[in-house]
Amino acid sequence: MLKERAVAMGRVWEKEEKIIKVPCKFRYKEEGILPIDPFERASHQYNLIEAIDDE
C-alpha cells in the first residue's frame, strides 16, 4: 500500500491504495476491467495517480 495523491475527475485526494504499473508508464489504481487503450484506462476504469517520466 502506498500513499499517493491521486487526481481524477477534477478532484484531488490522498488515499492509501494498491497501485499497479502499466506499460504506458502511468500508474493507476485498479477499479475495474482494464481497457486496451491507455487513455481509456485513465478516463474510464482507472484513475491516474502519477505520470512516470523515466526517460
Secondary structure, DSSP 8 states (H G I E B T S, - for coil): -EEEEEEETTEEEEEEE-EEE-TTSEEEE--S---SSHHHIIIII-EEEEE----
